[in-house]
Amino acid sequence: MINEVKALRVAKGWSQTVLADQLSVSRQTIHAIETGKYDPSLPLAFAIARVFEKTIEEIFQDEGR
């Protein structure tokens, strides 16, 4: 899955730690999502979308698209 998490986080001027704290996950989880090593659960994807005021589809895309 391709995602825009890093670009959105950087645009806000947030560190991985700041985003992780807002989502109640570890910084390592944010790193793994940003690098494509981990796809978030649906509840976490919804939480990420809420934090960035975007839809899930605006943040996460299937690699085949």
All heavy atoms as a GROMACS GRO file, in nm:
protein
  515
    1MET      N    1   0.083  -0.117   0.000
    1MET     CA    2   0.000   0.000   0.000
    1MET      C    3   0.089   0.124   0.000
    1MET      O    4   0.187   0.130   0.072
    1MET     CB    5  -0.090  -0.001   0.124
    1MET     CG    6  -0.184   0.113   0.128
    1MET     SD    7  -0.297   0.118   0.269
    1MET     CE    8  -0.358  -0.047   0.278
    2ILE      N    9   0.053   0.220  -0.081
    2ILE     CA   10   0.124   0.348  -0.088
    2ILE      C   11   0.049   0.445   0.002
    2ILE      O   12  -0.074   0.444   0.008
    2ILE     CB   13   0.126   0.400  -0.232
    2ILE    CG1   14   0.197   0.300  -0.324
    2ILE    CG2   15   0.192   0.537  -0.239
    2ILE    CD1   16   0.179   0.328  -0.470
    3ASN      N   17   0.123   0.531   0.074
    3ASN     CA   18   0.055   0.627   0.158
    3ASN      C   19   0.125   0.762   0.158
    3ASN      O   20   0.241   0.773   0.120
    3ASN     CB   21   0.038   0.573   0.300
    3ASN     CG   22   0.168   0.566   0.376
    3ASN    OD1   23   0.222   0.667   0.416
    3ASN    ND2   24   0.219   0.444   0.396
    4GLU      N   25   0.051   0.862   0.201
    4GLU     CA   26   0.098   1.001   0.204
    4GLU      C   27   0.126   1.047   0.347
    4GLU      O   28   0.136   1.167   0.371
    4GLU     CB   29  -0.008   1.092   0.142
    4GLU     CG   30  -0.040   1.061  -0.003
    4GLU     CD   31   0.077   1.082  -0.096
    4GLU    OE1   32   0.153   1.179  -0.074
    4GLU    OE2   33   0.095   1.000  -0.188
    5VAL      N   34   0.140   0.954   0.440
    5VAL     CA   35   0.155   0.990   0.581
    5VAL      C   36   0.278   1.079   0.602
    5VAL      O   37   0.269   1.184   0.666
    5VAL     CB   38   0.159   0.865   0.672
    5VAL    CG1   39   0.190   0.904   0.816
    5VAL    CG2   40   0.027   0.789   0.664
    6LYS      N   41   0.392   1.041   0.549
    6LYS     CA   42   0.513   1.120   0.571
    6LYS      C   43   0.498   1.259   0.513
    6LYS      O   44   0.532   1.359   0.579
    6LYS     CB   45   0.636   1.051   0.510
    6LYS     CG   46   0.764   1.127   0.539
    6LYS     CD   47   0.886   1.054   0.491
    6LYS     CE   48   1.011   1.132   0.527
    6LYS     NZ   49   1.133   1.060   0.484
    7ALA      N   50   0.448   1.271   0.392
    7ALA     CA   51   0.432   1.402   0.329
    7ALA      C   52   0.337   1.490   0.411
    7ALA      O   53   0.364   1.610   0.431
    7ALA     CB   54   0.381   1.386   0.186
    8LEU      N   55   0.228   1.432   0.458
    8LEU     CA   56   0.132   1.509   0.538
    8LEU      C   57   0.192   1.550   0.671
    8LEU      O   58   0.174   1.663   0.717
    8LEU     CB   59   0.005   1.427   0.560
    8LEU     CG   60  -0.080   1.402   0.434
    8LEU    CD1   61  -0.184   1.295   0.462
    8LEU    CD2   62  -0.145   1.530   0.386
    9ARG      N   63   0.267   1.459   0.732
    9ARG     CA   64   0.330   1.489   0.861
    9ARG      C   65   0.434   1.600   0.847
    9ARG      O   66   0.435   1.697   0.924
    9ARG     CB   67   0.398   1.361   0.916
    9ARG     CG   68   0.475   1.384   1.045
    9ARG     CD   69   0.543   1.258   1.093
    9ARG     NE   70   0.640   1.202   1.001
    9ARG     CZ   71   0.762   1.250   0.979
    9ARG    NH1   72   0.805   1.360   1.039
    9ARG    NH2   73   0.844   1.190   0.895
   10VAL      N   74   0.516   1.590   0.744
   10VAL     CA   75   0.619   1.692   0.721
   10VAL      C   76   0.556   1.827   0.690
   10VAL      O   77   0.602   1.931   0.739
   10VAL     CB   78   0.715   1.646   0.608
   10VAL    CG1   79   0.806   1.758   0.564
   10VAL    CG2   80   0.796   1.525   0.655
   11ALA      N   81   0.448   1.827   0.613
   11ALA     CA   82   0.379   1.952   0.580
   11ALA      C   83   0.326   2.022   0.706
   11ALA      O   84   0.320   2.145   0.710
   11ALA     CB   85   0.265   1.924   0.483
   12LYS      N   86   0.292   1.944   0.807
   12LYS     CA   87   0.245   2.001   0.934
   12LYS      C   88   0.361   2.042   1.025
   12LYS      O   89   0.340   2.106   1.127
   12LYS     CB   90   0.158   1.900   1.009
   12LYS     CG   91   0.028   1.866   0.941
   12LYS     CD   92  -0.081   1.952   0.994
   12LYS     CE   93  -0.216   1.902   0.946
   12LYS     NZ   94  -0.321   1.996   0.978
   13GLY      N   95   0.482   1.999   0.989
   13GLY     CA   96   0.598   2.030   1.072
   13GLY      C   97   0.610   1.941   1.195
   13GLY      O   98   0.674   1.978   1.292
   14TRP      N   99   0.547   1.825   1.189
   14TRP     CA  100   0.547   1.733   1.302
   14TRP      C  101   0.658   1.629   1.289
   14TRP      O  102   0.686   1.581   1.180
   14TRP     CB  103   0.416   1.658   1.311
   14TRP     CG  104   0.294   1.742   1.336
   14TRP    CD1  105   0.290   1.868   1.387
   14TRP    CD2  106   0.159   1.704   1.312
   14TRP    NE1  107   0.160   1.911   1.395
   14TRP    CE2  108   0.077   1.813   1.351
   14TRP    CE3  109   0.098   1.590   1.262
   14TRP    CZ2  110  -0.061   1.810   1.341
   14TRP    CZ3  111  -0.040   1.587   1.252
   14TRP    CH2  112  -0.118   1.696   1.292
   15SER      N  113   0.714   1.590   1.401
   15SER     CA  114   0.807   1.477   1.403
   15SER      C  115   0.724   1.349   1.407
   15SER      O  116   0.603   1.351   1.432
   15SER     CB  117   0.896   1.484   1.527
   15SER     OG  118   0.818   1.464   1.644
   16GLN      N  119   0.791   1.238   1.385
   16GLN     CA  120   0.723   1.109   1.398
   16GLN      C  121   0.671   1.090   1.540
   16GLN      O  122   0.563   1.036   1.560
   16GLN     CB  123   0.818   0.994   1.361
   16GLN     CG  124   0.848   0.986   1.214
   16GLN     CD  125   0.942   0.872   1.180
   16GLN    OE1  126   1.015   0.821   1.265
   16GLN    NE2  127   0.941   0.832   1.054
   17THR      N  128   0.745   1.138   1.637
   17THR     CA  129   0.704   1.125   1.777
   17THR      C  130   0.576   1.204   1.805
   17THR      O  131   0.487   1.155   1.874
   17THR     CB  132   0.817   1.170   1.871
   17THR    OG1  133   0.933   1.090   1.844
   17THR    CG2  134   0.779   1.157   2.017
   18VAL      N  135   0.567   1.324   1.752
   18VAL     CA  136   0.447   1.406   1.772
   18VAL      C  137   0.324   1.335   1.715
   18VAL      O  138   0.220   1.325   1.780
   18VAL     CB  139   0.465   1.546   1.711
   18VAL    CG1  140   0.332   1.621   1.704
   18VAL    CG2  141   0.568   1.626   1.789
   19LEU      N  142   0.337   1.284   1.592
   19LEU     CA  143   0.225   1.213   1.531
   19LEU      C  144   0.192   1.087   1.609
   19LEU      O  145   0.075   1.058   1.635
   19LEU     CB  146   0.255   1.179   1.385
   19LEU     CG  147   0.146   1.103   1.310
   19LEU    CD1  148   0.013   1.178   1.313
   19LEU    CD2  149   0.190   1.076   1.166
   20ALA      N  150   0.293   1.014   1.650
   20ALA     CA  151   0.271   0.891   1.728
   20ALA      C  152   0.196   0.921   1.857
   20ALA      O  153   0.103   0.849   1.893
   20ALA     CB  154   0.405   0.824   1.758
   21ASP      N  155   0.233   1.029   1.923
   21ASP     CA  156   0.165   1.066   2.047
   21ASP      C  157   0.018   1.099   2.022
   21ASP      O  158  -0.068   1.060   2.101
   21ASP     CB  159   0.234   1.185   2.114
   21ASP     CG  160   0.369   1.150   2.175
   21ASP    OD1  161   0.400   1.030   2.189
   21ASP    OD2  162   0.445   1.244   2.208
   22GLN      N  163  -0.011   1.166   1.913
   22GLN     CA  164  -0.149   1.202   1.880
   22GLN      C  165  -0.234   1.077   1.852
   22GLN      O  166  -0.354   1.078   1.874
   22GLN     CB  167  -0.154   1.295   1.759
   22GLN     CG  168  -0.101   1.432   1.789
   22GLN     CD  169  -0.117   1.526   1.672
   22GLN    OE1  170  -0.217   1.521   1.602
   22GLN    NE2  171  -0.017   1.609   1.650
   23LEU      N  172  -0.169   0.972   1.802
   23LEU     CA  173  -0.239   0.850   1.763
   23LEU      C  174  -0.229   0.739   1.869
   23LEU      O  175  -0.282   0.630   1.850
   23LEU     CB  176  -0.184   0.799   1.629
   23LEU     CG  177  -0.205   0.893   1.512
   23LEU    CD1  178  -0.124   0.845   1.391
   23LEU    CD2  179  -0.353   0.903   1.476
   24SER      N  180  -0.155   0.766   1.975
   24SER     CA  181  -0.132   0.668   2.083
   24SER      C  182  -0.067   0.540   2.031
   24SER      O  183  -0.107   0.428   2.065
   24SER     CB  184  -0.264   0.635   2.156
   24SER     OG  185  -0.316   0.752   2.214
   25VAL      N  186   0.033   0.558   1.945
   25VAL     CA  187   0.114   0.447   1.895
   25VAL      C  188   0.260   0.484   1.914
   25VAL      O  189   0.292   0.596   1.953
   25VAL     CB  190   0.085   0.415   1.745
   25VAL    CG1  191  -0.060   0.374   1.725
   25VAL    CG2  192   0.121   0.533   1.655
   26SER      N  193   0.349   0.392   1.884
   26SER     CA  194   0.492   0.420   1.899
   26SER      C  195   0.546   0.494   1.776
   26SER      O  196   0.487   0.489   1.668
   26SER     CB  197   0.570   0.290   1.918
   26SER     OG  198   0.568   0.215   1.797
   27ARG      N  199   0.658   0.560   1.796
   27ARG     CA  200   0.726   0.626   1.683
   27ARG      C  201   0.765   0.521   1.579
   27ARG      O  202   0.759   0.546   1.459
   27ARG     CB  203   0.850   0.702   1.732
   27ARG     CG  204   0.917   0.780   1.618
   27ARG     CD  205   1.063   0.810   1.646
   27ARG     NE  206   1.144   0.693   1.666
   27ARG     CZ  207   1.190   0.615   1.567
   27ARG    NH1  208   1.161   0.640   1.442
   27ARG    NH2  209   1.264   0.510   1.594
   28GLN      N  210   0.801   0.402   1.626
   28GLN     CA  211   0.839   0.295   1.535
   28GLN      C  212   0.722   0.254   1.445
   28GLN      O  213   0.743   0.220   1.329
   28GLN     CB  214   0.891   0.174   1.613
   28GLN     CG  215   1.025   0.198   1.680
   28GLN     CD  216   1.015   0.267   1.816
   28GLN    OE1  217   0.909   0.309   1.860
   28GLN    NE2  218   1.129   0.281   1.883
   29THR      N  219   0.600   0.259   1.498
   29THR     CA  220   0.483   0.229   1.417
   29THR      C  221   0.467   0.331   1.305
   29THR      O  222   0.441   0.296   1.190
   29THR     CB  223   0.356   0.224   1.504
   29THR    OG1  224   0.370   0.118   1.599
   29THR    CG2  225   0.230   0.204   1.421
   30ILE      N  226   0.486   0.458   1.338
   30ILE     CA  227   0.476   0.564   1.237
   30ILE      C  228   0.583   0.543   1.130
   30ILE      O  229   0.556   0.550   1.010
   30ILE     CB  230   0.489   0.704   1.300
   30ILE    CG1  231   0.376   0.728   1.401
   30ILE    CG2  232   0.492   0.812   1.192
   30ILE    CD1  233   0.235   0.718   1.345
   31HIS      N  234   0.704   0.513   1.172
   31HIS     CA  235   0.813   0.488   1.077
   31HIS      C  236   0.778   0.371   0.985
   31HIS      O  237   0.797   0.380   0.863
   31HIS     CB  238   0.943   0.459   1.152
   31HIS     CG  239   1.056   0.422   1.062
   31HIS    ND1  240   1.123   0.513   0.984
   31HIS    CD2  241   1.111   0.301   1.035
   31HIS    CE1  242   1.214   0.450   0.912
   31HIS    NE2  243   1.210   0.320   0.943
   32ALA      N  244   0.725   0.263   1.042
   32ALA     CA  245   0.691   0.145   0.963
   32ALA      C  246   0.579   0.176   0.863
   32ALA      O  247   0.582   0.128   0.749
   32ALA     CB  248   0.651   0.030   1.054
   33ILE      N  249   0.481   0.256   0.903
   33ILE     CA  250   0.374   0.294   0.810
   33ILE      C  251   0.430   0.381   0.698
   33ILE      O  252   0.401   0.358   0.580
   33ILE     CB  253   0.261   0.368   0.886
   33ILE    CG1  254   0.188   0.272   0.980
   33ILE    CG2  255   0.163   0.433   0.788
   33ILE    CD1  256   0.093   0.341   1.077
   34GLU      N  257   0.512   0.479   0.734
   34GLU     CA  258   0.568   0.570   0.633
   34GLU      C  259   0.655   0.499   0.531
   34GLU      O  260   0.659   0.538   0.415
   34GLU     CB  261   0.649   0.681   0.702
   34GLU     CG  262   0.563   0.780   0.775
   34GLU     CD  263   0.642   0.893   0.838
   34GLU    OE1  264   0.768   0.891   0.836
   34GLU    OE2  265   0.579   0.986   0.891
   35THR      N  266   0.726   0.396   0.574
   35THR     CA  267   0.815   0.325   0.483
   35THR      C  268   0.748   0.208   0.414
   35THR      O  269   0.812   0.137   0.336
   35THR     CB  270   0.940   0.276   0.558
   35THR    OG1  271   0.901   0.191   0.666
   35THR    CG2  272   1.024   0.393   0.610
   36GLY      N  273   0.619   0.186   0.441
   36GLY     CA  274   0.545   0.079   0.376
   36GLY      C  275   0.571  -0.059   0.431
   36GLY      O  276   0.531  -0.159   0.373
   37LYS      N  277   0.637  -0.066   0.548
   37LYS     CA  278   0.664  -0.196   0.608
   37LYS      C  279   0.547  -0.248   0.690
   37LYS      O  280   0.544  -0.363   0.729
   37LYS     CB  281   0.789  -0.187   0.696
   37LYS     CG  282   0.914  -0.160   0.616
   37LYS     CD  283   1.036  -0.148   0.703
   37LYS     CE  284   1.155  -0.118   0.612
   37LYS     NZ  285   1.273  -0.085   0.688
   38TYR      N  286   0.451  -0.160   0.715
   38TYR     CA  287   0.335  -0.196   0.798
   38TYR      C  288   0.213  -0.122   0.746
   38TYR      O  289   0.219   0.000   0.724
   38TYR     CB  290   0.363  -0.158   0.943
   38TYR     CG  291   0.244  -0.170   1.036
   38TYR    CD1  292   0.196  -0.295   1.076
   38TYR    CD2  293   0.181  -0.057   1.086
   38TYR    CE1  294   0.087  -0.305   1.162
   38TYR    CE2  295   0.073  -0.067   1.172
   38TYR     CZ  296   0.027  -0.191   1.210
   38TYR     OH  297  -0.080  -0.201   1.295
   39ASP      N  298   0.105  -0.194   0.722
   39ASP     CA  299  -0.022  -0.133   0.686
   39ASP      C  300  -0.104  -0.119   0.813
   39ASP      O  301  -0.122  -0.217   0.886
   39ASP     CB  302  -0.098  -0.218   0.584
   39ASP     CG  303  -0.030  -0.220   0.448
   39ASP    OD1  304   0.042  -0.125   0.416
   39ASP    OD2  305  -0.051  -0.318   0.374
   40PRO      N  306  -0.154   0.000   0.842
   40PRO     CA  307  -0.227   0.020   0.966
   40PRO      C  308  -0.360  -0.056   0.968
   40PRO      O  309  -0.418  -0.082   0.862
   40PRO     CB  310  -0.251   0.170   0.970
   40PRO     CG  311  -0.252   0.211   0.827
   40PRO     CD  312  -0.150   0.122   0.760
   41SER      N  313  -0.406  -0.086   1.086
   41SER     CA  314  -0.540  -0.144   1.101
   41SER      C  315  -0.641  -0.040   1.054
   41SER      O  316  -0.610   0.079   1.043
   41SER     CB  317  -0.565  -0.178   1.248
   41SER     OG  318  -0.568  -0.058   1.326
   42LEU      N  319  -0.762  -0.084   1.029
   42LEU     CA  320  -0.866   0.008   0.985
   42LEU      C  321  -0.893   0.117   1.090
   42LEU      O  322  -0.899   0.236   1.054
   42LEU     CB  323  -0.993  -0.068   0.949
   42LEU     CG  324  -1.100   0.012   0.875
   42LEU    CD1  325  -1.046   0.080   0.750
   42LEU    CD2  326  -1.216  -0.080   0.840
   43PRO      N  327  -0.904   0.083   1.219
   43PRO     CA  328  -0.923   0.189   1.318
   43PRO      C  329  -0.807   0.291   1.319
   43PRO      O  330  -0.830   0.411   1.332
   43PRO     CB  331  -0.933   0.115   1.451
   43PRO     CG  332  -0.982  -0.021   1.414
   43PRO     CD  333  -0.918  -0.050   1.280
   44LEU      N  334  -0.684   0.243   1.303
   44LEU     CA  335  -0.571   0.334   1.300
   44LEU      C  336  -0.573   0.418   1.173
   44LEU      O  337  -0.543   0.538   1.177
   44LEU     CB  338  -0.439   0.257   1.313
   44LEU     CG  339  -0.311   0.342   1.313
   44LEU    CD1  340  -0.316   0.453   1.418
   44LEU    CD2  341  -0.189   0.253   1.333
   45ALA      N  342  -0.610   0.360   1.061
   45ALA     CA  343  -0.620   0.437   0.936
   45ALA      C  344  -0.724   0.548   0.951
   45ALA      O  345  -0.702   0.661   0.906
   45ALA     CB  346  -0.656   0.344   0.820
   46PHE      N  347  -0.838   0.517   1.015
   46PHE     CA  348  -0.940   0.621   1.039
   46PHE      C  349  -0.884   0.730   1.130
   46PHE      O  350  -0.909   0.849   1.107
   46PHE     CB  351  -1.066   0.561   1.101
   46PHE     CG  352  -1.165   0.510   1.001
   46PHE    CD1  353  -1.186   0.374   0.987
   46PHE    CD2  354  -1.236   0.597   0.920
   46PHE    CE1  355  -1.278   0.326   0.895
   46PHE    CE2  356  -1.328   0.549   0.827
   46PHE     CZ  357  -1.350   0.413   0.815
   47ALA      N  358  -0.809   0.693   1.232
   47ALA     CA  359  -0.750   0.791   1.324
   47ALA      C  360  -0.650   0.880   1.251
   47ALA      O  361  -0.648   1.002   1.271
   47ALA     CB  362  -0.682   0.720   1.441
   48ILE      N  363  -0.569   0.821   1.164
   48ILE     CA  364  -0.473   0.899   1.085
   48ILE      C  365  -0.549   0.998   0.996
   48ILE      O  366  -0.513   1.116   0.987
   48ILE     CB  367  -0.382   0.806   1.002
   48ILE    CG1  368  -0.289   0.728   1.095
   48ILE    CG2  369  -0.303   0.886   0.898
   48ILE    CD1  370  -0.216   0.612   1.028
   49ALA      N  371  -0.654   0.951   0.932
   49ALA     CA  372  -0.734   1.038   0.846
   49ALA      C  373  -0.793   1.154   0.925
   49ALA      O  374  -0.793   1.269   0.878
   49ALA     CB  375  -0.844   0.958   0.778
   50ARG      N  376  -0.842   1.127   1.045
   50ARG     CA  377  -0.899   1.234   1.129
   50ARG      C  378  -0.794   1.337   1.166
   50ARG      O  379  -0.819   1.458   1.162
   50ARG     CB  380  -0.961   1.176   1.256
   50ARG     CG  381  -1.102   1.126   1.238
   50ARG     CD  382  -1.169   1.096   1.371
   50ARG     NE  383  -1.098   0.998   1.451
   50ARG     CZ  384  -1.114   0.867   1.441
   50ARG    NH1  385  -1.198   0.816   1.352
   50ARG    NH2  386  -1.046   0.785   1.518
   51VAL      N  387  -0.675   1.291   1.204
   51VAL     CA  388  -0.567   1.382   1.244
   51VAL      C  389  -0.532   1.478   1.131
   51VAL      O  390  -0.508   1.596   1.154
   51VAL     CB  391  -0.442   1.302   1.290
   51VAL    CG1  392  -0.318   1.388   1.295
   51VAL    CG2  393  -0.467   1.238   1.425
   52PHE      N  394  -0.531   1.427   1.009
   52PHE     CA  395  -0.494   1.510   0.894
   52PHE      C  396  -0.614   1.573   0.823
   52PHE      O  397  -0.597   1.643   0.724
   52PHE     CB  398  -0.411   1.428   0.795
   52PHE     CG  399  -0.274   1.394   0.845
   52PHE    CD1  400  -0.237   1.262   0.867
   52PHE    CD2  401  -0.182   1.493   0.874
   52PHE    CE1  402  -0.110   1.230   0.914
   52PHE    CE2  403  -0.055   1.463   0.921
   52PHE     CZ  404  -0.020   1.331   0.940
   53GLU      N  405  -0.735   1.546   0.875
   53GLU     CA  406  -0.858   1.600   0.816
   53GLU      C  407  -0.869   1.565   0.668
   53GLU      O  408  -0.898   1.649   0.582
   53GLU     CB  409  -0.870   1.751   0.839
   53GLU     CG  410  -0.873   1.787   0.987
   53GLU     CD  411  -0.877   1.936   1.013
   53GLU    OE1  412  -0.837   2.016   0.926
   53GLU    OE2  413  -0.922   1.972   1.123
   54LYS      N  414  -0.843   1.439   0.639
   54LYS     CA  415  -0.850   1.384   0.504
   54LYS      C  416  -0.933   1.256   0.508
   54LYS      O  417  -0.960   1.202   0.615
   54LYS     CB  418  -0.710   1.349   0.451
   54LYS     CG  419  -0.610   1.461   0.450
   54LYS     CD  420  -0.620   1.539   0.324
   54LYS     CE  421  -0.510   1.645   0.316
   54LYS     NZ  422  -0.532   1.736   0.208
   55THR      N  423  -0.969   1.206   0.390
   55THR     CA  424  -1.032   1.076   0.386
   55THR      C  425  -0.922   0.969   0.382
   55THR      O  426  -0.807   0.997   0.346
   55THR     CB  427  -1.121   1.059   0.261
   55THR    OG1  428  -1.037   1.064   0.144
   55THR    CG2  429  -1.228   1.168   0.254
   56ILE      N  430  -0.960   0.847   0.417
   56ILE     CA  431  -0.863   0.737   0.409
   56ILE      C  432  -0.811   0.725   0.267
   56ILE      O  433  -0.691   0.705   0.245
   56ILE     CB  434  -0.927   0.606   0.457
   56ILE    CG1  435  -0.948   0.610   0.609
   56ILE    CG2  436  -0.841   0.485   0.420
   56ILE    CD1  437  -1.019   0.491   0.668
   57GLU      N  438  -0.900   0.740   0.169
   57GLU     CA  439  -0.860   0.726   0.028
   57GLU      C  440  -0.762   0.833  -0.016
   57GLU      O  441  -0.683   0.811  -0.108
   57GLU     CB  442  -0.983   0.729  -0.063
   57GLU     CG  443  -1.075   0.610  -0.047
   57GLU     CD  444  -1.175   0.625   0.069
   57GLU    OE1  445  -1.177   0.730   0.138
   57GLU    OE2  446  -1.250   0.529   0.091
   58GLU      N  447  -0.765   0.949   0.048
   58GLU     CA  448  -0.670   1.055   0.015
   58GLU      C  449  -0.530   1.025   0.070
   58GLU      O  450  -0.431   1.078   0.020
   58GLU     CB  451  -0.717   1.190   0.070
   58GLU     CG  452  -0.837   1.247  -0.001
   58GLU     CD  453  -0.888   1.373   0.062
   58GLU    OE1  454  -0.924   1.371   0.183
   58GLU    OE2  455  -0.893   1.477  -0.009
   59ILE      N  456  -0.523   0.941   0.170
   59ILE     CA  457  -0.396   0.911   0.235
   59ILE      C  458  -0.336   0.778   0.191
   59ILE      O  459  -0.216   0.766   0.170
   59ILE     CB  460  -0.412   0.912   0.389
   59ILE    CG1  461  -0.460   1.050   0.435
   59ILE    CG2  462  -0.282   0.873   0.458
   59ILE    CD1  463  -0.498   1.059   0.580
   60PHE      N  464  -0.422   0.677   0.174
   60PHE     CA  465  -0.377   0.542   0.141
   60PHE      C  466  -0.430   0.499   0.005
   60PHE      O  467  -0.548   0.513  -0.023
   60PHE     CB  468  -0.426   0.443   0.248
   60PHE     CG  469  -0.374   0.473   0.386
   60PHE    CD1  470  -0.450   0.546   0.476
   60PHE    CD2  471  -0.248   0.430   0.425
   60PHE    CE1  472  -0.404   0.575   0.603
   60PHE    CE2  473  -0.200   0.458   0.551
   60PHE     CZ  474  -0.278   0.531   0.641
   61GLN      N  475  -0.340   0.446  -0.080
   61GLN     CA  476  -0.378   0.396  -0.210
   61GLN      C  477  -0.322   0.257  -0.232
   61GLN      O  478  -0.211   0.226  -0.187
   61GLN     CB  479  -0.327   0.487  -0.324
   61GLN     CG  480  -0.379   0.628  -0.321
   61GLN     CD  481  -0.295   0.720  -0.236
   61GLN    OE1  482  -0.174   0.708  -0.232
   61GLN    NE2  483  -0.359   0.811  -0.165
   62ASP      N  484  -0.398   0.176  -0.303
   62ASP     CA  485  -0.352   0.044  -0.342
   62ASP      C  486  -0.236   0.061  -0.440
   62ASP      O  487  -0.241   0.146  -0.528
   62ASP     CB  488  -0.467  -0.034  -0.408
   62ASP     CG  489  -0.432  -0.174  -0.444
   62ASP    OD1  490  -0.325  -0.224  -0.403
   62ASP    OD2  491  -0.512  -0.237  -0.515
   63GLU      N  492  -0.133  -0.019  -0.428
   63GLU     CA  493  -0.016  -0.006  -0.515
   63GLU      C  494  -0.050  -0.030  -0.661
   63GLU      O  495   0.019   0.017  -0.750
   63GLU     CB  496   0.095  -0.103  -0.472
   63GLU     CG  497   0.159  -0.060  -0.340
   63GLU     CD  498   0.274  -0.151  -0.303
   63GLU    OE1  499   0.366  -0.167  -0.383
   63GLU    OE2  500   0.270  -0.203  -0.191
   64GLY      N  501  -0.157  -0.103  -0.687
   64GLY     CA  502  -0.196  -0.132  -0.825
   64GLY      C  503  -0.266  -0.017  -0.895
   64GLY      O  504  -0.292  -0.023  -1.014
   65ARG      N  505  -0.296   0.089  -0.823
   65ARG     CA  506  -0.371   0.201  -0.880
   65ARG      C  507  -0.281   0.306  -0.938
   65ARG      O  508  -0.177   0.333  -0.905
   65ARG     CB  509  -0.460   0.265  -0.775
   65ARG     CG  510  -0.566   0.167  -0.733
   65ARG     CD  511  -0.645   0.222  -0.622
   65ARG     NE  512  -0.758   0.297  -0.681
   65ARG     CZ  513  -0.846   0.361  -0.610
   65ARG    NH1  514  -0.836   0.364  -0.482
   65ARG    NH2  515  -0.945   0.423  -0.665
   0.00000   0.00000   0.00000
